[in-house]
Structures are given as C-alpha cells and as structure tokens.
C-alpha cells in the first residue's frame, strides 16, 4: 500500500511531522500512525468504517465481505487494534455473523503497552433485543459483549442474553437514541469507538452529529443492483468533512479517511 495524499487533518503535531512521504510504501507502524485517534480523547470519538464499490454499493452478494480486498483487511485489523470498543447494529451483526474481536498476540501486546484493554469489547445496539444467545457474539469471544437495548425489549430474550454472559443495558423508551449510545459508552469508559455499521446506525449518528470520522474503502469493482448505501436515514443531513489521507493499493483499492471539523 502507498500513501497517495495527505489532507489538512492531523491527530497531533507529531502525526504531521512524522507523516510518511507521498508514494512511499507503508509499514504496519506507518498505517497505525495514520489511523491514530486524537491524542486527547475526553468523550466518545466515533470512527466509522465501511467498504463500498465504485458505484456506491455497500454489499456484494448480500454481504460487505464480498467487497473486501487484502488492503481493506489490513486496515480493518489496524482499526480494531486501536479502538476501545467496536459498535455495531444487531442487523449487521446477524448478517455478517459477528463474533468477538480476535487479535494477534503482538497486537494485544501493543494495546496493553498503550494503556488499552487487551481486546476491544463488542457493543451491539438493538431496540428489540433480538440477538440469539447462541450466536457467535456470545459463543466465540474472549470478552463479554455489551448489548444496549430498550426497556420494551422482550424480557425472556434479555434474560437469556444475560445468562449467556452479555452485559445488557436497558434504556428508557422504545428506541435506542444516540444520546443513549454515547451515555453508555462514556459510562463504560469506552472513548475510542469503531462503528462498523450498519447503514441505519451510521445514518442515525450522522443525523445527530455524532459521526466524528469516516474510514471508507473504495473497492475496485462495479456491482449495480439494488444494494443500499453506507448511511441511511429518513432525512438528508449535510455534514462537511475534512480529508485526512488517501492510501492506494496495487489492485486498485482506495482507502480514505475523513474527519468532521471540530
């Protein structure tokens, strides 16, 4: 992978001073530096990560994995290594067959050396509580997931999730609003957040001004069809973003990072 462009946003003065030269091959350390969270984080900083085709499709053959490339997988691993928690909607967790975050021993050691927990926690948003207690989210994980649901969620499902090891947090009302999500993340001490979708959750965060950053991979393929976009909401919301960088891979993959101005 090569650095093709550096924008005007940097997480720190050090990041600007140590940015690799344009066109240079990126080491793993250089990639981690390019995707570093802000130096000082005193509230949940929500970074979203999506892959889309050239023509804007968010899936191929019904899942985002169909758009994946080696470069996308490499950055995906780095983004998970850097965060406190992975935030995801229940629909995406089901569609993509999510389990807990799995990291290499080297990545775990780097996290611990940087003051992070060994492995990020999965935080799943579902107003209905509709998560299978026997799903990989609970059976294939080294860290118990957190489920944020509404007070109207099915009682037997909530009980089953807790029995299976999940931390279930119920918020008032029939839905889980952005304020509830941010409050829960703050209470749990999760400030470096990686949101992996889906489009409905991302659209909600955009509409409420809570999407701080977008890491978008453009996969080198056309899909057409009727697949959706990376963000969906009832009303359009214009949110200006600053370009942080563009990385290119030899297979045509483009990896971009965009940050909302302070």
Backbone torsions as a table, in degrees:
resi	resn	phi	psi	omega
1	UNK	NA	144.0	-179.6
2	UNK	-124.9	144.9	174.9
3	UNK	-79.4	118.0	-177.3
4	UNK	-97.2	-28.2	-174.7
5	UNK	-158.1	140.1	171.8
6	UNK	-117.0	127.2	-180.0
7	UNK	-88.3	-150.2	-174.6
8	UNK	-103.6	-1.8	-177.8
9	UNK	-102.0	132.1	174.4
10	UNK	-134.8	144.2	-179.7
11	UNK	-73.7	-20.0	179.3
12	UNK	-163.1	165.9	175.5
13	UNK	-61.2	-36.6	179.9
14	UNK	-62.3	-40.8	179.8
15	UNK	-61.3	-38.8	179.0
16	UNK	-68.4	-41.5	-176.8
17	UNK	-70.4	-27.2	-175.6
18	UNK	-107.5	10.7	-179.5
19	UNK	-60.8	135.6	-179.8
20	UNK	-66.2	160.2	-179.5
21	UNK	-70.7	146.9	177.3
22	UNK	-60.1	137.4	-179.4
23	UNK	86.0	-6.1	-177.9
24	UNK	-78.0	148.6	173.7
25	UNK	-72.1	136.2	-173.0
26	UNK	-96.1	124.2	171.3
27	UNK	-76.2	167.8	177.8
28	UNK	-61.7	-37.9	178.3
29	UNK	-64.4	-37.9	178.8
30	UNK	-66.3	-39.0	178.1
31	UNK	-64.6	-43.8	178.7
32	UNK	-61.4	-38.8	179.8
33	UNK	-66.6	-39.5	-179.7
34	UNK	-65.3	-29.6	-177.8
35	UNK	-103.6	17.5	-179.9
36	UNK	-62.9	142.7	173.5
37	UNK	-70.8	163.7	175.2
38	UNK	-52.7	147.3	-176.5
39	UNK	-59.5	-42.5	179.5
40	UNK	-111.6	118.9	178.7
41	UNK	-123.9	110.8	-177.3
42	UNK	-115.0	11.7	176.3
43	UNK	-155.7	165.6	177.3
44	UNK	-60.1	117.1	175.7
45	UNK	-98.0	112.8	-172.7
46	UNK	-99.6	111.8	175.4
47	UNK	-101.7	131.2	177.2
48	UNK	-108.5	148.0	-178.6
49	UNK	-132.2	122.9	-179.7
50	UNK	-139.2	157.4	169.7
51	UNK	-122.3	139.4	179.0
52	UNK	-142.5	157.0	176.4
53	UNK	-77.1	171.8	178.5
54	UNK	-57.7	-36.9	-178.9
55	UNK	-91.1	15.5	169.1
56	UNK	90.9	6.7	179.5
57	UNK	-75.0	137.2	-178.7
58	UNK	-91.5	-9.3	178.8
59	UNK	-141.2	160.1	169.0
60	UNK	-135.5	126.6	-174.7
61	UNK	60.2	31.4	173.1
62	UNK	86.8	-2.2	-178.8
63	UNK	-143.5	147.4	-179.7
64	UNK	-65.9	-22.8	-179.9
65	UNK	-60.0	-25.4	179.3
66	UNK	-68.1	-14.9	179.3
67	UNK	-98.4	-4.8	-172.8
68	UNK	-67.7	150.2	176.2
69	UNK	-133.1	165.8	177.7
70	UNK	-56.9	-39.8	179.5
71	UNK	-65.4	-41.1	177.6
72	UNK	-62.3	-41.4	179.3
73	UNK	-64.6	-37.3	179.6
74	UNK	-64.2	-46.6	179.7
75	UNK	-69.3	-37.1	177.0
76	UNK	-54.9	-44.6	179.0
77	UNK	-64.6	-39.9	178.8
78	UNK	-64.6	-44.5	-178.7
79	UNK	-61.3	-40.4	177.5
80	UNK	-67.6	-34.6	179.3
81	UNK	-65.2	-31.6	-172.3
82	UNK	-87.5	-12.3	-170.6
83	UNK	-97.5	162.5	171.7
84	UNK	-83.2	-36.7	-175.6
85	UNK	-149.7	148.6	173.3
86	UNK	-103.0	119.2	-178.4
87	UNK	-99.7	130.6	-177.6
88	UNK	-151.0	147.4	174.0
89	UNK	-79.5	152.6	-176.3
90	UNK	-62.0	-35.2	-179.3
91	UNK	-62.2	-43.4	177.3
92	UNK	-67.3	-40.2	178.7
93	UNK	-59.4	-39.2	178.9
94	UNK	-71.9	-46.7	-175.7
95	UNK	-64.0	-35.5	-176.9
96	UNK	-97.9	4.2	178.5
97	UNK	53.8	55.7	-176.3
98	UNK	-66.7	140.0	164.6
99	UNK	-117.5	-168.8	175.9
100	UNK	-72.0	168.3	178.6
101	UNK	-71.9	134.0	177.9
102	UNK	-119.1	125.9	-178.9
103	UNK	-126.3	156.5	176.3
104	UNK	-72.9	163.1	177.5
105	UNK	-61.2	-36.1	179.0
106	UNK	-65.8	-42.0	179.3
107	UNK	-65.1	-41.3	178.2
108	UNK	-61.3	-42.8	179.7
109	UNK	-62.7	-40.5	177.9
110	UNK	-64.7	-41.0	179.2
111	UNK	-61.1	-48.4	-178.8
112	UNK	-61.5	-41.4	178.9
113	UNK	-63.2	-26.9	179.1
114	UNK	-94.8	10.6	175.2
115	UNK	83.1	14.6	178.2
116	UNK	-97.1	161.5	172.4
117	UNK	-63.8	154.2	-177.7
118	UNK	-55.7	-38.4	-177.4
119	UNK	-137.0	137.9	177.2
120	UNK	-65.0	154.2	177.8
121	UNK	-94.8	138.2	172.9
122	UNK	-80.6	128.9	175.8
123	UNK	-118.5	115.3	-174.0
124	UNK	-109.9	130.5	179.8
125	UNK	-102.3	124.9	178.5
126	UNK	-155.0	112.5	-179.8
127	UNK	-63.7	-33.2	-175.7
128	UNK	-89.7	-13.5	-176.1
129	UNK	75.5	18.4	-172.0
130	UNK	-82.1	75.7	175.3
131	UNK	-128.2	132.3	179.8
132	UNK	-73.1	121.1	179.0
133	UNK	-60.9	-18.8	179.4
134	UNK	-97.0	7.8	-179.1
135	UNK	-75.0	167.0	-179.3
136	UNK	-62.0	-23.6	177.4
137	UNK	-55.2	-32.3	-177.8
138	UNK	-109.4	-20.8	-176.6
139	UNK	-101.8	-17.1	-178.0
140	UNK	-125.4	68.2	-177.2
141	UNK	-156.4	148.8	176.0
142	UNK	-99.2	-8.2	179.1
143	UNK	-129.9	129.6	-178.5
144	UNK	-62.8	134.7	-180.0
145	UNK	-74.8	160.6	172.8
146	UNK	-108.7	129.5	177.9
147	UNK	-113.5	119.8	177.7
148	UNK	-102.2	117.4	-175.3
149	UNK	-136.6	176.6	-177.5
150	UNK	-94.7	166.9	179.6
151	UNK	-70.8	-10.8	179.5
152	UNK	-96.6	5.5	180.0
153	UNK	-62.5	151.9	179.2
154	UNK	-56.7	125.0	-174.0
155	UNK	-65.6	-39.8	-178.7
156	UNK	-66.9	-35.2	178.1
157	UNK	-67.5	-43.3	178.4
158	UNK	-60.1	-44.1	178.7
159	UNK	-62.3	-42.1	-179.8
160	UNK	-65.6	-38.5	179.1
161	UNK	-65.1	-42.4	178.3
162	UNK	-65.5	-39.7	178.3
163	UNK	-64.5	-30.2	180.0
164	UNK	-81.3	-6.0	175.6
165	UNK	113.5	-2.6	-178.8
166	UNK	-77.7	147.2	168.3
167	UNK	-89.4	110.9	-177.0
168	UNK	-102.4	122.3	178.8
169	UNK	-112.6	118.7	-178.7
170	UNK	-100.3	130.6	177.5
171	UNK	-108.8	158.3	-177.6
172	UNK	-72.1	151.8	178.3
173	UNK	95.6	-179.3	-175.5
174	UNK	-94.0	-7.7	-178.6
175	UNK	-132.6	170.6	175.8
176	UNK	-111.3	104.9	-176.1
177	UNK	-86.2	169.6	-178.9
178	UNK	-61.4	-37.6	178.1
179	UNK	-60.1	-39.6	177.3
180	UNK	-63.6	-42.8	-179.4
181	UNK	-63.2	-49.4	-178.8
182	UNK	-63.5	-39.8	179.2
183	UNK	-64.0	-41.1	178.8
184	UNK	-65.2	-45.3	179.4
185	UNK	-61.1	-42.2	179.0
186	UNK	-63.6	-45.2	-179.2
187	UNK	-61.5	-34.7	-179.5
188	UNK	-83.7	-6.6	180.0
189	UNK	80.2	19.7	178.7
190	UNK	-95.3	110.3	-176.3
191	UNK	-113.2	-29.1	178.3
192	UNK	-97.9	99.1	-170.1
193	UNK	-108.3	134.7	172.7
194	UNK	-113.3	109.6	178.4
195	UNK	-94.1	123.0	-178.1
196	UNK	-107.7	19.9	175.4
197	UNK	105.5	-171.0	6.4
198	UNK	-88.1	-165.1	-177.3
199	UNK	-57.1	-34.7	179.4
200	UNK	-66.7	-45.1	178.4
201	UNK	-65.6	-42.1	178.3
202	UNK	-63.1	-43.1	178.6
203	UNK	-60.4	-39.4	177.3
204	UNK	-62.5	-44.2	-179.9
205	UNK	-64.8	-39.4	177.7
206	UNK	-63.9	-47.1	-178.0
207	UNK	-61.3	-32.3	-177.7
208	UNK	-94.7	8.4	176.9
209	UNK	69.3	28.5	-176.0
210	UNK	-110.8	3.0	178.1
211	UNK	-92.0	102.6	-175.9
212	UNK	-80.3	-26.7	-169.4
213	UNK	-155.3	145.7	176.8
214	UNK	-128.5	122.9	171.6
215	UNK	-106.4	108.0	-174.1
216	UNK	-116.6	121.9	173.3
217	UNK	-94.7	127.9	174.3
218	UNK	-99.3	110.0	-178.5
219	UNK	-78.4	138.5	-175.0
220	UNK	-78.5	63.4	177.2
221	UNK	-154.3	156.8	172.1
222	UNK	-104.8	143.7	-175.4
223	UNK	-121.3	-39.1	-173.4
224	UNK	56.9	-146.7	-178.9
225	UNK	72.5	-160.5	-174.1
226	UNK	-117.2	18.8	-179.4
227	UNK	-62.9	153.2	-176.5
228	UNK	-80.7	-173.3	-179.6
229	UNK	-105.4	176.0	-173.4
230	UNK	-74.7	-22.5	178.8
231	UNK	-132.2	133.3	179.4
232	UNK	-135.0	134.9	177.5
233	UNK	-157.5	162.5	-177.1
234	UNK	-65.2	-34.7	-178.7
235	UNK	-121.6	147.4	176.4
236	UNK	-73.4	143.0	178.6
237	UNK	-135.5	121.6	-179.5
238	UNK	-90.2	121.8	-179.3
239	UNK	-130.1	104.8	177.8
240	UNK	-62.8	142.2	179.1
241	UNK	-130.4	154.1	177.3
242	UNK	-104.5	136.3	177.8
243	UNK	-75.7	126.9	177.7
244	UNK	-95.7	-47.8	176.7
245	UNK	-165.8	165.0	173.1
246	UNK	-132.4	127.3	177.6
247	UNK	-115.4	140.8	178.5
248	UNK	-122.1	147.7	175.5
249	UNK	-117.1	159.4	-174.7
250	UNK	-63.1	-21.1	179.8
251	UNK	-86.1	1.8	178.6
252	UNK	102.8	-8.1	179.1
253	UNK	-63.2	136.5	173.3
254	UNK	-116.7	130.4	179.1
255	UNK	-117.0	114.9	-175.6
256	UNK	-115.2	152.4	175.8
257	UNK	-131.1	129.8	-177.7
258	UNK	-127.7	138.6	-176.3
259	UNK	-128.0	137.2	178.2
260	UNK	-73.8	131.6	179.2
261	UNK	-59.3	146.6	180.0
262	UNK	-64.2	NA	NA
